[in-house]
Amino acid sequence: MIRLWAVGACIVLSACSFNNIKQTPEAKRLKFEQTFASQCVEKEVRNSVNKDIDRLRFAKPCSCIAKRIADSLGKREMDKFLLEHKIPHSLAMRFDRAAYFCVQDVARPKPKLLFGKKQ
């Protein structure tokens, strides 16, 4: 009898905490993008002198990074970030790749020699 009560109480108590797990993948992805982008902006502005202007400046690259990461991020890693507030190693690696892509402002330089021919 005690065992059944404990299971029943666990189901009742855990119904609220499992709302994040039972979200649709699209809603979870959007929540990840928003959370990750806001944490990215706050991290970049932490030691800034003019925080308001820097928040606006970093909002676009951080949201680009969050979108690129969310497109290829697995469910387990997303849950670990959203629910456990941990950053898995694969997320850090994806951040580096996405940051390299999103922060580039200049086009790639053209080579002076094209297959041995001078331009």
KOLLUM-494803 format. One record per residue (C-alpha): x, y, z; residue in one letter. Coordinates in steps of 0.02 Angstrom, whole numbers, plus 50000, padded with zeros to 5 digits. Layout:
REM KOLLUM-494803
+-------+-------+-------+----+
:    px :    py :    pz : aa :
+-------+-------+-------+----+
:     X :     Y :     Z :  a :
...
+-------+-------+-------+----+
This chain:
REM KOLLUM-494803
+-------+-------+-------+----+
:    px :    py :    pz : aa :
+-------+-------+-------+----+
: 50000 : 50000 : 50000 :  m :
: 50140 : 50120 : 50041 :  i :
: 50225 : 50082 : 49877 :  r :
: 50067 : 50123 : 49778 :  l :
: 50044 : 50286 : 49871 :  w :
: 50223 : 50338 : 49836 :  a :
: 50202 : 50302 : 49651 :  v :
: 50038 : 50397 : 49647 :  g :
: 50113 : 50546 : 49737 :  a :
: 50261 : 50543 : 49621 :  c :
: 50147 : 50549 : 49470 :  i :
: 50046 : 50694 : 49543 :  v :
: 50201 : 50792 : 49595 :  l :
: 50298 : 50762 : 49436 :  s :
: 50157 : 50814 : 49319 :  a :
: 50209 : 50996 : 49333 :  c :
: 50395 : 50963 : 49315 :  s :
: 50375 : 50859 : 49158 :  f :
: 50289 : 50998 : 49059 :  n :
: 50456 : 51049 : 48983 :  n :
: 50493 : 50871 : 48929 :  i :
: 50324 : 50845 : 48845 :  k :
: 50335 : 51001 : 48737 :  q :
: 50332 : 50986 : 48549 :  t :
: 50504 : 50984 : 48468 :  p :
: 50470 : 51152 : 48384 :  e :
: 50421 : 51236 : 48548 :  a :
: 50571 : 51162 : 48635 :  k :
: 50685 : 51222 : 48495 :  r :
: 50615 : 51399 : 48506 :  l :
: 50636 : 51400 : 48694 :  k :
: 50815 : 51341 : 48673 :  f :
: 50851 : 51478 : 48545 :  e :
: 50780 : 51614 : 48657 :  q :
: 50867 : 51553 : 48814 :  t :
: 51034 : 51525 : 48728 :  f :
: 51029 : 51694 : 48638 :  a :
: 50988 : 51788 : 48798 :  s :
: 51127 : 51699 : 48895 :  q :
: 51248 : 51736 : 48752 :  c :
: 51205 : 51921 : 48753 :  v :
: 51220 : 51932 : 48943 :  e :
: 51388 : 51845 : 48938 :  k :
: 51453 : 51966 : 48806 :  e :
: 51388 : 52121 : 48898 :  v :
: 51447 : 52068 : 49070 :  r :
: 51603 : 52177 : 49072 :  n :
: 51539 : 52310 : 48952 :  s :
: 51541 : 52495 : 48990 :  v :
: 51389 : 52540 : 48883 :  n :
: 51275 : 52391 : 48910 :  k :
: 51122 : 52455 : 48815 :  d :
: 51214 : 52485 : 48652 :  i :
: 51313 : 52324 : 48667 :  d :
: 51154 : 52223 : 48698 :  r :
: 51086 : 52284 : 48532 :  l :
: 51252 : 52250 : 48446 :  r :
: 51266 : 52071 : 48510 :  f :
: 51082 : 52024 : 48488 :  a :
: 51095 : 51982 : 48303 :  k :
: 51252 : 51871 : 48310 :  p :
: 51192 : 51782 : 48466 :  c :
: 51023 : 51742 : 48389 :  s :
: 51110 : 51681 : 48231 :  c :
: 51221 : 51568 : 48335 :  i :
: 51071 : 51501 : 48432 :  a :
: 50975 : 51461 : 48272 :  k :
: 51122 : 51371 : 48192 :  r :
: 51151 : 51268 : 48349 :  i :
: 50966 : 51225 : 48372 :  a :
: 50952 : 51159 : 48194 :  d :
: 51076 : 51019 : 48226 :  s :
: 51061 : 50994 : 48414 :  l :
: 50993 : 50830 : 48480 :  g :
: 50849 : 50811 : 48601 :  k :
: 50957 : 50747 : 48743 :  r :
: 51079 : 50893 : 48731 :  e :
: 50936 : 51018 : 48721 :  m :
: 50856 : 50943 : 48877 :  d :
: 51022 : 50947 : 48968 :  k :
: 51040 : 51132 : 48929 :  f :
: 50860 : 51182 : 48965 :  l :
: 50819 : 51072 : 49114 :  l :
: 50985 : 51035 : 49198 :  e :
: 51068 : 51201 : 49153 :  h :
: 51224 : 51111 : 49093 :  k :
: 51325 : 51138 : 48935 :  i :
: 51377 : 50975 : 48853 :  p :
: 51542 : 50967 : 48760 :  h :
: 51453 : 50943 : 48593 :  s :
: 51358 : 51106 : 48623 :  l :
: 51522 : 51198 : 48652 :  a :
: 51592 : 51127 : 48490 :  m :
: 51435 : 51178 : 48394 :  r :
: 51448 : 51351 : 48471 :  f :
: 51624 : 51373 : 48402 :  d :
: 51570 : 51322 : 48226 :  r :
: 51414 : 51431 : 48230 :  a :
: 51508 : 51580 : 48300 :  a :
: 51637 : 51567 : 48162 :  y :
: 51497 : 51572 : 48033 :  f :
: 51389 : 51707 : 48113 :  c :
: 51522 : 51830 : 48167 :  v :
: 51608 : 51844 : 47999 :  q :
: 51576 : 52016 : 47926 :  d :
: 51693 : 52009 : 47779 :  v :
: 51689 : 51898 : 47627 :  a :
: 51827 : 51773 : 47600 :  r :
: 51976 : 51848 : 47512 :  p :
: 52000 : 51798 : 47331 :  k :
: 52164 : 51713 : 47292 :  p :
: 52288 : 51804 : 47182 :  k :
: 52323 : 51650 : 47079 :  l :
: 52183 : 51549 : 47005 :  l :
: 52247 : 51375 : 46961 :  f :
: 52419 : 51440 : 46913 :  g :
: 52354 : 51584 : 46806 :  k :
: 52383 : 51766 : 46852 :  k :
: 52231 : 51877 : 46863 :  q :
+-------+-------+-------+----+
